[in-house]
């Protein structure tokens, strides 16, 4: 791995604020972010990246390359939870295996946003249509996880009361998906019919963005450190799964990026989408539809291990590999 890339990432303000939150918990500080603010910053980040992605998507259009990339993203969103479930069933019951598989088949928008900011610092361009892939990858894993639970319940002759109306509503209309897709569409419409609106939004979606990300990652550091205690009951298998799964999925993502001839910036974002795990949307859905699953397992693994691994080590590692494997990719 390129040491310079690691240092560039570790010494970025966003990552340093993440560490500050971690140390606050480990050192026993009473630092905390009032409850409404993390939600506000999360919504702001989604709105901002969705709007900017819609503007860039309008500029690039929906050509064959864009559609193939989005198709590959959707394929990964289905295959990853299936493969993860098969492995997890060797150690967990159906309910916990399905919840964990759903979390690792879905994505982390904050990890994606951190990777995008990392690229911006390095002045490596990426395309707005990757935001469309981000928006579309969150829901399929929730559906797959619930299908796995339903099929397992039928095999056992049990009533599979999954409440499909609620499942579909949570999968496609949960706040993060709805705001991200809605902001993307608004960005498309503004870029197409009211270009002057882009400049009006710039102070909000551009200049404030990185500061909000730092504040949000400070809170994520606090929450992630608090979740480390839950990993004690997870065991060595789940800890290993939390660290190795991102590497395996990122490797598959790199292979697809090579086949699709993605630029280095797009390849990194695609790998990050494949390697991240959901700790917001999927847990919310699983708590409602699979109450038999233990939340401390799928939340602590995704938030306490996979998320820090990706933003601290994974992002610079993936880019370092991309620079070696895809040296001829257009920037």
C-alpha positions, 0 to 999 in steps of 0.5 A: 500500500502507498504510505503517502496515500495512507497518511493523506487519508489519516491526516485529513480533517474528517478522519482526524475528527473521527479519531477524536470521537473514538478517543473521547469514548476511550478516555472517558470524556463526556463529549457528546453530540445532541441527538437531533444534530447527527440526524440533521448532518446525515440528511444534509450530506445525503441532500448535498451529494444527491443534488450534486450527483444529479447535476453531474448525471445530467451532464454525463447522460445515461449512456451505455457505460452508465447503465452497465455500471449501474447494472453491475452495482445492482448485481452486487447488491443481490449477489453479496447478501446471498454469498454472505448468507451462505457463509454466515449460516455456518455460524448463525441461525437463519435470522441473524445470518439474514440480518448480517447478510442484508447489512453487508449487501447494502451500502454505507453512504457516509463511507461513499461520501468520505471516499468522494472527499478523499478523491477531491483532495487528491484532485482525482475526478469521478462521475455523478452517475456513481451517486445513482449507483449509491441510491439504487444499491441500498434497497435490494439487500433488504429485499434479499434478506427478507426473502431468505427469512421467508424461504427458511420459514416456509422450509420449516413449515412456519408462518412467514409473517414478514409484512411485505407492504412494510418491507417494501416501504422500508426498503424503498421509502426509508429516509436515506433512500428517499432523500438521496433519490429525491435530491438526485432528481432535483439536481437533474431537473435544475441542471436541465431547466434552471441552470442558474439554480446550481450557483444558488445552491453552491454555498450550501452544497459545496462550501459547507459540505466538508465541515458538516462531514467532519462534524458527522464523523466526530459523532460516528467516532463516538458511536463506533467506539461505544459499539466496540463493547458489543463485539465481545459477544460477536466472537472471533468469527464475526470480527474476522468476517467484518474485516475480510468481507470488505476486502473480498467484495472490494476485490470483486468490485475491482474486477468489475471495474476493470471489465467496465473500464471505469476511471480510477475515481469511479473505480474507487467509488465502485469498490467502496460501494461493494465493500461497505456495510449499512448501519442505518437503513438495514438495521432499521428495516431488520428491527422492524421485520426480523425482530428475532435477529440480535441488533448488537451483532449486525450493528456492532460489526458494520459500525464498530469494525467495517466502517472504521476499517473502510474509512481509515485503511480501506479507502487508501488501500483500494486506491493504491491497488487501483493505481497498480491494476488500472494504471491506464484508466482515464482520470 
